[in-house]
């Protein structure tokens, strides 16, 4: 058995084509993301990957809609979203496939 720390992973990403990574693969990316109230990410989209976001704790806003703990948001390729943490929040994010360089800022951002 081995032990790792999430704090040692790049931005919470612990599975995927990252360094470090617990499972180096291009098939999928998995992260546990921790946010402080007010944290914001500009709108972006993926051309290839589907992104699954599970709100584990707190409240977040994506595209003007509020999501709470237990909500699972599916973002299809080409679908743009921004992100704002309304409260301190924790999300689990899965990207399938783990397409490298598949993050594009939406126009106007």
Phi and psi restraints in degrees (range 20) as a CNS / XPLOR table:
assign (resid 1 and name C) (resid 2 and name N)
       (resid 2 and name CA) (resid 2 and name C) 1.0 -118.7 20.0 2
assign (resid 2 and name N) (resid 2 and name CA)
       (resid 2 and name C) (resid 3 and name N) 1.0 154.7 20.0 2
assign (resid 2 and name C) (resid 3 and name N)
       (resid 3 and name CA) (resid 3 and name C) 1.0 -123.8 20.0 2
assign (resid 3 and name N) (resid 3 and name CA)
       (resid 3 and name C) (resid 4 and name N) 1.0 133.6 20.0 2
assign (resid 3 and name C) (resid 4 and name N)
       (resid 4 and name CA) (resid 4 and name C) 1.0 -128.7 20.0 2
assign (resid 4 and name N) (resid 4 and name CA)
       (resid 4 and name C) (resid 5 and name N) 1.0 165.6 20.0 2
assign (resid 4 and name C) (resid 5 and name N)
       (resid 5 and name CA) (resid 5 and name C) 1.0 -119.3 20.0 2
assign (resid 5 and name N) (resid 5 and name CA)
       (resid 5 and name C) (resid 6 and name N) 1.0 131.3 20.0 2
assign (resid 5 and name C) (resid 6 and name N)
       (resid 6 and name CA) (resid 6 and name C) 1.0 -57.8 20.0 2
assign (resid 6 and name N) (resid 6 and name CA)
       (resid 6 and name C) (resid 7 and name N) 1.0 -34.9 20.0 2
assign (resid 6 and name C) (resid 7 and name N)
       (resid 7 and name CA) (resid 7 and name C) 1.0 -62.4 20.0 2
assign (resid 7 and name N) (resid 7 and name CA)
       (resid 7 and name C) (resid 8 and name N) 1.0 -20.2 20.0 2
assign (resid 7 and name C) (resid 8 and name N)
       (resid 8 and name CA) (resid 8 and name C) 1.0 -87.1 20.0 2
assign (resid 8 and name N) (resid 8 and name CA)
       (resid 8 and name C) (resid 9 and name N) 1.0 -7.3 20.0 2
assign (resid 8 and name C) (resid 9 and name N)
       (resid 9 and name CA) (resid 9 and name C) 1.0 -87.9 20.0 2
assign (resid 9 and name N) (resid 9 and name CA)
       (resid 9 and name C) (resid 10 and name N) 1.0 150.8 20.0 2
assign (resid 9 and name C) (resid 10 and name N)
       (resid 10 and name CA) (resid 10 and name C) 1.0 -73.1 20.0 2
assign (resid 10 and name N) (resid 10 and name CA)
       (resid 10 and name C) (resid 11 and name N) 1.0 107.3 20.0 2
assign (resid 10 and name C) (resid 11 and name N)
       (resid 11 and name CA) (resid 11 and name C) 1.0 63.1 20.0 2
assign (resid 11 and name N) (resid 11 and name CA)
       (resid 11 and name C) (resid 12 and name N) 1.0 21.1 20.0 2
assign (resid 11 and name C) (resid 12 and name N)
       (resid 12 and name CA) (resid 12 and name C) 1.0 90.2 20.0 2
assign (resid 12 and name N) (resid 12 and name CA)
       (resid 12 and name C) (resid 13 and name N) 1.0 -6.7 20.0 2
assign (resid 12 and name C) (resid 13 and name N)
       (resid 13 and name CA) (resid 13 and name C) 1.0 -78.7 20.0 2
assign (resid 13 and name N) (resid 13 and name CA)
       (resid 13 and name C) (resid 14 and name N) 1.0 118.4 20.0 2
assign (resid 13 and name C) (resid 14 and name N)
       (resid 14 and name CA) (resid 14 and name C) 1.0 -120.2 20.0 2
assign (resid 14 and name N) (resid 14 and name CA)
       (resid 14 and name C) (resid 15 and name N) 1.0 -9.2 20.0 2
assign (resid 14 and name C) (resid 15 and name N)
       (resid 15 and name CA) (resid 15 and name C) 1.0 -127.8 20.0 2
assign (resid 15 and name N) (resid 15 and name CA)
       (resid 15 and name C) (resid 16 and name N) 1.0 131.5 20.0 2
assign (resid 15 and name C) (resid 16 and name N)
       (resid 16 and name CA) (resid 16 and name C) 1.0 141.3 20.0 2
assign (resid 16 and name N) (resid 16 and name CA)
       (resid 16 and name C) (resid 17 and name N) 1.0 -170.9 20.0 2
assign (resid 16 and name C) (resid 17 and name N)
       (resid 17 and name CA) (resid 17 and name C) 1.0 -88.2 20.0 2
assign (resid 17 and name N) (resid 17 and name CA)
       (resid 17 and name C) (resid 18 and name N) 1.0 62.3 20.0 2
assign (resid 17 and name C) (resid 18 and name N)
       (resid 18 and name CA) (resid 18 and name C) 1.0 -122.7 20.0 2
assign (resid 18 and name N) (resid 18 and name CA)
       (resid 18 and name C) (resid 19 and name N) 1.0 164.5 20.0 2
assign (resid 18 and name C) (resid 19 and name N)
       (resid 19 and name CA) (resid 19 and name C) 1.0 -126.9 20.0 2
assign (resid 19 and name N) (resid 19 and name CA)
       (resid 19 and name C) (resid 20 and name N) 1.0 117.7 20.0 2
assign (resid 19 and name C) (resid 20 and name N)
       (resid 20 and name CA) (resid 20 and name C) 1.0 -79.2 20.0 2
assign (resid 20 and name N) (resid 20 and name CA)
       (resid 20 and name C) (resid 21 and name N) 1.0 165.2 20.0 2
assign (resid 20 and name C) (resid 21 and name N)
       (resid 21 and name CA) (resid 21 and name C) 1.0 -151.5 20.0 2
assign (resid 21 and name N) (resid 21 and name CA)
       (resid 21 and name C) (resid 22 and name N) 1.0 140.4 20.0 2
assign (resid 21 and name C) (resid 22 and name N)
       (resid 22 and name CA) (resid 22 and name C) 1.0 -78.4 20.0 2
assign (resid 22 and name N) (resid 22 and name CA)
       (resid 22 and name C) (resid 23 and name N) 1.0 -28.0 20.0 2
assign (resid 22 and name C) (resid 23 and name N)
       (resid 23 and name CA) (resid 23 and name C) 1.0 -138.7 20.0 2
assign (resid 23 and name N) (resid 23 and name CA)
       (resid 23 and name C) (resid 24 and name N) 1.0 103.3 20.0 2
assign (resid 23 and name C) (resid 24 and name N)
       (resid 24 and name CA) (resid 24 and name C) 1.0 -80.4 20.0 2
assign (resid 24 and name N) (resid 24 and name CA)
       (resid 24 and name C) (resid 25 and name N) 1.0 111.4 20.0 2
assign (resid 24 and name C) (resid 25 and name N)
       (resid 25 and name CA) (resid 25 and name C) 1.0 -154.0 20.0 2
assign (resid 25 and name N) (resid 25 and name CA)
       (resid 25 and name C) (resid 26 and name N) 1.0 152.4 20.0 2
assign (resid 25 and name C) (resid 26 and name N)
       (resid 26 and name CA) (resid 26 and name C) 1.0 -98.5 20.0 2
assign (resid 26 and name N) (resid 26 and name CA)
       (resid 26 and name C) (resid 27 and name N) 1.0 -1.3 20.0 2
assign (resid 26 and name C) (resid 27 and name N)
       (resid 27 and name CA) (resid 27 and name C) 1.0 -76.4 20.0 2
assign (resid 27 and name N) (resid 27 and name CA)
       (resid 27 and name C) (resid 28 and name N) 1.0 -32.4 20.0 2
assign (resid 27 and name C) (resid 28 and name N)
       (resid 28 and name CA) (resid 28 and name C) 1.0 -156.6 20.0 2
assign (resid 28 and name N) (resid 28 and name CA)
       (resid 28 and name C) (resid 29 and name N) 1.0 156.3 20.0 2
assign (resid 28 and name C) (resid 29 and name N)
       (resid 29 and name CA) (resid 29 and name C) 1.0 -127.7 20.0 2
assign (resid 29 and name N) (resid 29 and name CA)
       (resid 29 and name C) (resid 30 and name N) 1.0 137.7 20.0 2
assign (resid 29 and name C) (resid 30 and name N)
       (resid 30 and name CA) (resid 30 and name C) 1.0 -135.4 20.0 2
assign (resid 30 and name N) (resid 30 and name CA)
       (resid 30 and name C) (resid 31 and name N) 1.0 136.1 20.0 2
assign (resid 30 and name C) (resid 31 and name N)
       (resid 31 and name CA) (resid 31 and name C) 1.0 -142.4 20.0 2
assign (resid 31 and name N) (resid 31 and name CA)
       (resid 31 and name C) (resid 32 and name N) 1.0 153.9 20.0 2
assign (resid 31 and name C) (resid 32 and name N)
       (resid 32 and name CA) (resid 32 and name C) 1.0 -114.0 20.0 2
assign (resid 32 and name N) (resid 32 and name CA)
       (resid 32 and name C) (resid 33 and name N) 1.0 114.9 20.0 2
assign (resid 32 and name C) (resid 33 and name N)
       (resid 33 and name CA) (resid 33 and name C) 1.0 -107.6 20.0 2
assign (resid 33 and name N) (resid 33 and name CA)
       (resid 33 and name C) (resid 34 and name N) 1.0 131.5 20.0 2
assign (resid 33 and name C) (resid 34 and name N)
       (resid 34 and name CA) (resid 34 and name C) 1.0 -111.8 20.0 2
assign (resid 34 and name N) (resid 34 and name CA)
       (resid 34 and name C) (resid 35 and name N) 1.0 130.5 20.0 2
assign (resid 34 and name C) (resid 35 and name N)
       (resid 35 and name CA) (resid 35 and name C) 1.0 -125.7 20.0 2
assign (resid 35 and name N) (resid 35 and name CA)
       (resid 35 and name C) (resid 36 and name N) 1.0 147.5 20.0 2
assign (resid 35 and name C) (resid 36 and name N)
       (resid 36 and name CA) (resid 36 and name C) 1.0 -94.9 20.0 2
assign (resid 36 and name N) (resid 36 and name CA)
       (resid 36 and name C) (resid 37 and name N) 1.0 149.9 20.0 2
assign (resid 36 and name C) (resid 37 and name N)
       (resid 37 and name CA) (resid 37 and name C) 1.0 -50.3 20.0 2
assign (resid 37 and name N) (resid 37 and name CA)
       (resid 37 and name C) (resid 38 and name N) 1.0 129.0 20.0 2
assign (resid 37 and name C) (resid 38 and name N)
       (resid 38 and name CA) (resid 38 and name C) 1.0 96.5 20.0 2
assign (resid 38 and name N) (resid 38 and name CA)
       (resid 38 and name C) (resid 39 and name N) 1.0 -15.1 20.0 2
assign (resid 38 and name C) (resid 39 and name N)
       (resid 39 and name CA) (resid 39 and name C) 1.0 -56.4 20.0 2
assign (resid 39 and name N) (resid 39 and name CA)
       (resid 39 and name C) (resid 40 and name N) 1.0 140.9 20.0 2
assign (resid 39 and name C) (resid 40 and name N)
       (resid 40 and name CA) (resid 40 and name C) 1.0 -138.9 20.0 2
assign (resid 40 and name N) (resid 40 and name CA)
       (resid 40 and name C) (resid 41 and name N) 1.0 141.9 20.0 2
assign (resid 40 and name C) (resid 41 and name N)
       (resid 41 and name CA) (resid 41 and name C) 1.0 -125.9 20.0 2
assign (resid 41 and name N) (resid 41 and name CA)
       (resid 41 and name C) (resid 42 and name N) 1.0 131.9 20.0 2
assign (resid 41 and name C) (resid 42 and name N)
       (resid 42 and name CA) (resid 42 and name C) 1.0 -63.2 20.0 2
assign (resid 42 and name N) (resid 42 and name CA)
       (resid 42 and name C) (resid 43 and name N) 1.0 156.6 20.0 2
assign (resid 42 and name C) (resid 43 and name N)
       (resid 43 and name CA) (resid 43 and name C) 1.0 -60.5 20.0 2
assign (resid 43 and name N) (resid 43 and name CA)
       (resid 43 and name C) (resid 44 and name N) 1.0 136.2 20.0 2
assign (resid 43 and name C) (resid 44 and name N)
       (resid 44 and name CA) (resid 44 and name C) 1.0 -148.8 20.0 2
assign (resid 44 and name N) (resid 44 and name CA)
       (resid 44 and name C) (resid 45 and name N) 1.0 169.7 20.0 2
assign (resid 44 and name C) (resid 45 and name N)
       (resid 45 and name CA) (resid 45 and name C) 1.0 -147.4 20.0 2
assign (resid 45 and name N) (resid 45 and name CA)
       (resid 45 and name C) (resid 46 and name N) 1.0 168.2 20.0 2
assign (resid 45 and name C) (resid 46 and name N)
       (resid 46 and name CA) (resid 46 and name C) 1.0 -119.7 20.0 2
assign (resid 46 and name N) (resid 46 and name CA)
       (resid 46 and name C) (resid 47 and name N) 1.0 139.0 20.0 2
assign (resid 46 and name C) (resid 47 and name N)
       (resid 47 and name CA) (resid 47 and name C) 1.0 -84.1 20.0 2
assign (resid 47 and name N) (resid 47 and name CA)
       (resid 47 and name C) (resid 48 and name N) 1.0 -27.9 20.0 2
assign (resid 47 and name C) (resid 48 and name N)
       (resid 48 and name CA) (resid 48 and name C) 1.0 -112.0 20.0 2
assign (resid 48 and name N) (resid 48 and name CA)
       (resid 48 and name C) (resid 49 and name N) 1.0 -48.2 20.0 2
assign (resid 48 and name C) (resid 49 and name N)
       (resid 49 and name CA) (resid 49 and name C) 1.0 -83.1 20.0 2
assign (resid 49 and name N) (resid 49 and name CA)
       (resid 49 and name C) (resid 50 and name N) 1.0 146.1 20.0 2
assign (resid 49 and name C) (resid 50 and name N)
       (resid 50 and name CA) (resid 50 and name C) 1.0 -89.8 20.0 2
assign (resid 50 and name N) (resid 50 and name CA)
       (resid 50 and name C) (resid 51 and name N) 1.0 136.4 20.0 2
assign (resid 50 and name C) (resid 51 and name N)
       (resid 51 and name CA) (resid 51 and name C) 1.0 -115.3 20.0 2
assign (resid 51 and name N) (resid 51 and name CA)
       (resid 51 and name C) (resid 52 and name N) 1.0 125.3 20.0 2
assign (resid 51 and name C) (resid 52 and name N)
       (resid 52 and name CA) (resid 52 and name C) 1.0 -109.3 20.0 2
assign (resid 52 and name N) (resid 52 and name CA)
       (resid 52 and name C) (resid 53 and name N) 1.0 125.3 20.0 2
assign (resid 52 and name C) (resid 53 and name N)
       (resid 53 and name CA) (resid 53 and name C) 1.0 -120.4 20.0 2
assign (resid 53 and name N) (resid 53 and name CA)
       (resid 53 and name C) (resid 54 and name N) 1.0 123.3 20.0 2
assign (resid 53 and name C) (resid 54 and name N)
       (resid 54 and name CA) (resid 54 and name C) 1.0 -108.6 20.0 2
assign (resid 54 and name N) (resid 54 and name CA)
       (resid 54 and name C) (resid 55 and name N) 1.0 121.9 20.0 2
assign (resid 54 and name C) (resid 55 and name N)
       (resid 55 and name CA) (resid 55 and name C) 1.0 -81.5 20.0 2
assign (resid 55 and name N) (resid 55 and name CA)
       (resid 55 and name C) (resid 56 and name N) 1.0 112.8 20.0 2
assign (resid 55 and name C) (resid 56 and name N)
       (resid 56 and name CA) (resid 56 and name C) 1.0 -85.1 20.0 2
assign (resid 56 and name N) (resid 56 and name CA)
       (resid 56 and name C) (resid 57 and name N) 1.0 -42.9 20.0 2
assign (resid 56 and name C) (resid 57 and name N)
       (resid 57 and name CA) (resid 57 and name C) 1.0 -150.7 20.0 2
assign (resid 57 and name N) (resid 57 and name CA)
       (resid 57 and name C) (resid 58 and name N) 1.0 155.5 20.0 2
assign (resid 57 and name C) (resid 58 and name N)
       (resid 58 and name CA) (resid 58 and name C) 1.0 84.7 20.0 2
assign (resid 58 and name N) (resid 58 and name CA)
       (resid 58 and name C) (resid 59 and name N) 1.0 -169.0 20.0 2
assign (resid 58 and name C) (resid 59 and name N)
       (resid 59 and name CA) (resid 59 and name C) 1.0 -128.9 20.0 2
assign (resid 59 and name N) (resid 59 and name CA)
       (resid 59 and name C) (resid 60 and name N) 1.0 138.5 20.0 2
assign (resid 59 and name C) (resid 60 and name N)
       (resid 60 and name CA) (resid 60 and name C) 1.0 -131.9 20.0 2
assign (resid 60 and name N) (resid 60 and name CA)
       (resid 60 and name C) (resid 61 and name N) 1.0 161.6 20.0 2
assign (resid 60 and name C) (resid 61 and name N)
       (resid 61 and name CA) (resid 61 and name C) 1.0 -124.9 20.0 2
assign (resid 61 and name N) (resid 61 and name CA)
       (resid 61 and name C) (resid 62 and name N) 1.0 129.9 20.0 2
assign (resid 61 and name C) (resid 62 and name N)
       (resid 62 and name CA) (resid 62 and name C) 1.0 -132.3 20.0 2
assign (resid 62 and name N) (resid 62 and name CA)
       (resid 62 and name C) (resid 63 and name N) 1.0 123.7 20.0 2
assign (resid 62 and name C) (resid 63 and name N)
       (resid 63 and name CA) (resid 63 and name C) 1.0 53.5 20.0 2
assign (resid 63 and name N) (resid 63 and name CA)
       (resid 63 and name C) (resid 64 and name N) 1.0 38.9 20.0 2
assign (resid 63 and name C) (resid 64 and name N)
       (resid 64 and name CA) (resid 64 and name C) 1.0 80.2 20.0 2
assign (resid 64 and name N) (resid 64 and name CA)
       (resid 64 and name C) (resid 65 and name N) 1.0 2.0 20.0 2
assign (resid 64 and name C) (resid 65 and name N)
       (resid 65 and name CA) (resid 65 and name C) 1.0 -109.9 20.0 2
assign (resid 65 and name N) (resid 65 and name CA)
       (resid 65 and name C) (resid 66 and name N) 1.0 138.6 20.0 2
assign (resid 65 and name C) (resid 66 and name N)
       (resid 66 and name CA) (resid 66 and name C) 1.0 -89.7 20.0 2
assign (resid 66 and name N) (resid 66 and name CA)
       (resid 66 and name C) (resid 67 and name N) 1.0 134.6 20.0 2
assign (resid 66 and name C) (resid 67 and name N)
       (resid 67 and name CA) (resid 67 and name C) 1.0 -124.2 20.0 2
assign (resid 67 and name N) (resid 67 and name CA)
       (resid 67 and name C) (resid 68 and name N) 1.0 145.4 20.0 2
assign (resid 67 and name C) (resid 68 and name N)
       (resid 68 and name CA) (resid 68 and name C) 1.0 -125.1 20.0 2
assign (resid 68 and name N) (resid 68 and name CA)
       (resid 68 and name C) (resid 69 and name N) 1.0 172.1 20.0 2
assign (resid 68 and name C) (resid 69 and name N)
       (resid 69 and name CA) (resid 69 and name C) 1.0 -48.8 20.0 2
assign (resid 69 and name N) (resid 69 and name CA)
       (resid 69 and name C) (resid 70 and name N) 1.0 131.5 20.0 2
assign (resid 69 and name C) (resid 70 and name N)
       (resid 70 and name CA) (resid 70 and name C) 1.0 98.1 20.0 2
assign (resid 70 and name N) (resid 70 and name CA)
       (resid 70 and name C) (resid 71 and name N) 1.0 -15.3 20.0 2
assign (resid 70 and name C) (resid 71 and name N)
       (resid 71 and name CA) (resid 71 and name C) 1.0 -77.5 20.0 2
assign (resid 71 and name N) (resid 71 and name CA)
       (resid 71 and name C) (resid 72 and name N) 1.0 141.8 20.0 2
assign (resid 71 and name C) (resid 72 and name N)
       (resid 72 and name CA) (resid 72 and name C) 1.0 -121.7 20.0 2
assign (resid 72 and name N) (resid 72 and name CA)
       (resid 72 and name C) (resid 73 and name N) 1.0 121.4 20.0 2
assign (resid 72 and name C) (resid 73 and name N)
       (resid 73 and name CA) (resid 73 and name C) 1.0 -107.9 20.0 2
assign (resid 73 and name N) (resid 73 and name CA)
       (resid 73 and name C) (resid 74 and name N) 1.0 127.9 20.0 2
assign (resid 73 and name C) (resid 74 and name N)
       (resid 74 and name CA) (resid 74 and name C) 1.0 -107.8 20.0 2
assign (resid 74 and name N) (resid 74 and name CA)
       (resid 74 and name C) (resid 75 and name N) 1.0 120.9 20.0 2
assign (resid 74 and name C) (resid 75 and name N)
       (resid 75 and name CA) (resid 75 and name C) 1.0 -112.4 20.0 2
assign (resid 75 and name N) (resid 75 and name CA)
       (resid 75 and name C) (resid 76 and name N) 1.0 113.4 20.0 2
assign (resid 75 and name C) (resid 76 and name N)
       (resid 76 and name CA) (resid 76 and name C) 1.0 -79.6 20.0 2
assign (resid 76 and name N) (resid 76 and name CA)
       (resid 76 and name C) (resid 77 and name N) 1.0 158.7 20.0 2
assign (resid 76 and name C) (resid 77 and name N)
       (resid 77 and name CA) (resid 77 and name C) 1.0 -54.5 20.0 2
assign (resid 77 and name N) (resid 77 and name CA)
       (resid 77 and name C) (resid 78 and name N) 1.0 136.3 20.0 2
assign (resid 77 and name C) (resid 78 and name N)
       (resid 78 and name CA) (resid 78 and name C) 1.0 86.6 20.0 2
assign (resid 78 and name N) (resid 78 and name CA)
       (resid 78 and name C) (resid 79 and name N) 1.0 -11.6 20.0 2
assign (resid 78 and name C) (resid 79 and name N)
       (resid 79 and name CA) (resid 79 and name C) 1.0 -88.8 20.0 2
assign (resid 79 and name N) (resid 79 and name CA)
       (resid 79 and name C) (resid 80 and name N) 1.0 125.2 20.0 2
assign (resid 79 and name C) (resid 80 and name N)
       (resid 80 and name CA) (resid 80 and name C) 1.0 -94.6 20.0 2
assign (resid 80 and name N) (resid 80 and name CA)
       (resid 80 and name C) (resid 81 and name N) 1.0 145.3 20.0 2
assign (resid 80 and name C) (resid 81 and name N)
       (resid 81 and name CA) (resid 81 and name C) 1.0 -150.9 20.0 2
assign (resid 81 and name N) (resid 81 and name CA)
       (resid 81 and name C) (resid 82 and name N) 1.0 148.3 20.0 2
assign (resid 81 and name C) (resid 82 and name N)
       (resid 82 and name CA) (resid 82 and name C) 1.0 -101.9 20.0 2
assign (resid 82 and name N) (resid 82 and name CA)
       (resid 82 and name C) (resid 83 and name N) 1.0 -178.2 20.0 2
assign (resid 82 and name C) (resid 83 and name N)
       (resid 83 and name CA) (resid 83 and name C) 1.0 -151.8 20.0 2
assign (resid 83 and name N) (resid 83 and name CA)
       (resid 83 and name C) (resid 84 and name N) 1.0 134.7 20.0 2
assign (resid 83 and name C) (resid 84 and name N)
       (resid 84 and name CA) (resid 84 and name C) 1.0 -141.7 20.0 2
assign (resid 84 and name N) (resid 84 and name CA)
       (resid 84 and name C) (resid 85 and name N) 1.0 132.2 20.0 2
assign (resid 84 and name C) (resid 85 and name N)
       (resid 85 and name CA) (resid 85 and name C) 1.0 -83.8 20.0 2
assign (resid 85 and name N) (resid 85 and name CA)
       (resid 85 and name C) (resid 86 and name N) 1.0 116.7 20.0 2
assign (resid 85 and name C) (resid 86 and name N)
       (resid 86 and name CA) (resid 86 and name C) 1.0 -76.9 20.0 2
assign (resid 86 and name N) (resid 86 and name CA)
       (resid 86 and name C) (resid 87 and name N) 1.0 -39.8 20.0 2
assign (resid 86 and name C) (resid 87 and name N)
       (resid 87 and name CA) (resid 87 and name C) 1.0 -124.6 20.0 2
assign (resid 87 and name N) (resid 87 and name CA)
       (resid 87 and name C) (resid 88 and name N) 1.0 175.7 20.0 2
assign (resid 87 and name C) (resid 88 and name N)
       (resid 88 and name CA) (resid 88 and name C) 1.0 -55.6 20.0 2
assign (resid 88 and name N) (resid 88 and name CA)
       (resid 88 and name C) (resid 89 and name N) 1.0 138.5 20.0 2
assign (resid 88 and name C) (resid 89 and name N)
       (resid 89 and name CA) (resid 89 and name C) 1.0 -147.6 20.0 2
assign (resid 89 and name N) (resid 89 and name CA)
       (resid 89 and name C) (resid 90 and name N) 1.0 156.4 20.0 2
assign (resid 89 and name C) (resid 90 and name N)
       (resid 90 and name CA) (resid 90 and name C) 1.0 -130.5 20.0 2
assign (resid 90 and name N) (resid 90 and name CA)
       (resid 90 and name C) (resid 91 and name N) 1.0 128.9 20.0 2
assign (resid 90 and name C) (resid 91 and name N)
       (resid 91 and name CA) (resid 91 and name C) 1.0 -123.9 20.0 2
assign (resid 91 and name N) (resid 91 and name CA)
       (resid 91 and name C) (resid 92 and name N) 1.0 148.5 20.0 2
assign (resid 91 and name C) (resid 92 and name N)
       (resid 92 and name CA) (resid 92 and name C) 1.0 -105.8 20.0 2
assign (resid 92 and name N) (resid 92 and name CA)
       (resid 92 and name C) (resid 93 and name N) 1.0 131.2 20.0 2
assign (resid 92 and name C) (resid 93 and name N)
       (resid 93 and name CA) (resid 93 and name C) 1.0 -122.4 20.0 2
assign (resid 93 and name N) (resid 93 and name CA)
       (resid 93 and name C) (resid 94 and name N) 1.0 133.1 20.0 2
assign (resid 93 and name C) (resid 94 and name N)
       (resid 94 and name CA) (resid 94 and name C) 1.0 -125.2 20.0 2
assign (resid 94 and name N) (resid 94 and name CA)
       (resid 94 and name C) (resid 95 and name N) 1.0 129.3 20.0 2
assign (resid 94 and name C) (resid 95 and name N)
       (resid 95 and name CA) (resid 95 and name C) 1.0 -116.5 20.0 2
assign (resid 95 and name N) (resid 95 and name CA)
       (resid 95 and name C) (resid 96 and name N) 1.0 127.4 20.0 2
assign (resid 95 and name C) (resid 96 and name N)
       (resid 96 and name CA) (resid 96 and name C) 1.0 -129.8 20.0 2
assign (resid 96 and name N) (resid 96 and name CA)
       (resid 96 and name C) (resid 97 and name N) 1.0 124.0 20.0 2
assign (resid 96 and name C) (resid 97 and name N)
       (resid 97 and name CA) (resid 97 and name C) 1.0 -73.7 20.0 2
assign (resid 97 and name N) (resid 97 and name CA)
       (resid 97 and name C) (resid 98 and name N) 1.0 172.5 20.0 2
assign (resid 97 and name C) (resid 98 and name N)
       (resid 98 and name CA) (resid 98 and name C) 1.0 -80.0 20.0 2
assign (resid 98 and name N) (resid 98 and name CA)
       (resid 98 and name C) (resid 99 and name N) 1.0 63.1 20.0 2
assign (resid 98 and name C) (resid 99 and name N)
       (resid 99 and name CA) (resid 99 and name C) 1.0 -71.6 20.0 2
assign (resid 99 and name N) (resid 99 and name CA)
       (resid 99 and name C) (resid 100 and name N) 1.0 113.7 20.0 2
assign (resid 99 and name C) (resid 100 and name N)
       (resid 100 and name CA) (resid 100 and name C) 1.0 -66.2 20.0 2
assign (resid 100 and name N) (resid 100 and name CA)
       (resid 100 and name C) (resid 101 and name N) 1.0 141.5 20.0 2
assign (resid 100 and name C) (resid 101 and name N)
       (resid 101 and name CA) (resid 101 and name C) 1.0 59.4 20.0 2
assign (resid 101 and name N) (resid 101 and name CA)
       (resid 101 and name C) (resid 102 and name N) 1.0 35.5 20.0 2
assign (resid 101 and name C) (resid 102 and name N)
       (resid 102 and name CA) (resid 102 and name C) 1.0 -109.3 20.0 2
assign (resid 102 and name N) (resid 102 and name CA)
       (resid 102 and name C) (resid 103 and name N) 1.0 39.8 20.0 2
assign (resid 102 and name C) (resid 103 and name N)
       (resid 103 and name CA) (resid 103 and name C) 1.0 -123.2 20.0 2
assign (resid 103 and name N) (resid 103 and name CA)
       (resid 103 and name C) (resid 104 and name N) 1.0 121.6 20.0 2
assign (resid 103 and name C) (resid 104 and name N)
       (resid 104 and name CA) (resid 104 and name C) 1.0 -125.9 20.0 2
assign (resid 104 and name N) (resid 104 and name CA)
       (resid 104 and name C) (resid 105 and name N) 1.0 130.0 20.0 2
assign (resid 104 and name C) (resid 105 and name N)
       (resid 105 and name CA) (resid 105 and name C) 1.0 -70.6 20.0 2
assign (resid 105 and name N) (resid 105 and name CA)
       (resid 105 and name C) (resid 106 and name N) 1.0 138.1 20.0 2
assign (resid 105 and name C) (resid 106 and name N)
       (resid 106 and name CA) (resid 106 and name C) 1.0 -72.9 20.0 2
assign (resid 106 and name N) (resid 106 and name CA)
       (resid 106 and name C) (resid 107 and name N) 1.0 151.2 20.0 2
assign (resid 106 and name C) (resid 107 and name N)
       (resid 107 and name CA) (resid 107 and name C) 1.0 -59.7 20.0 2
assign (resid 107 and name N) (resid 107 and name CA)
       (resid 107 and name C) (resid 108 and name N) 1.0 144.1 20.0 2
assign (resid 107 and name C) (resid 108 and name N)
       (resid 108 and name CA) (resid 108 and name C) 1.0 90.0 20.0 2
assign (resid 108 and name N) (resid 108 and name CA)
       (resid 108 and name C) (resid 109 and name N) 1.0 -6.7 20.0 2
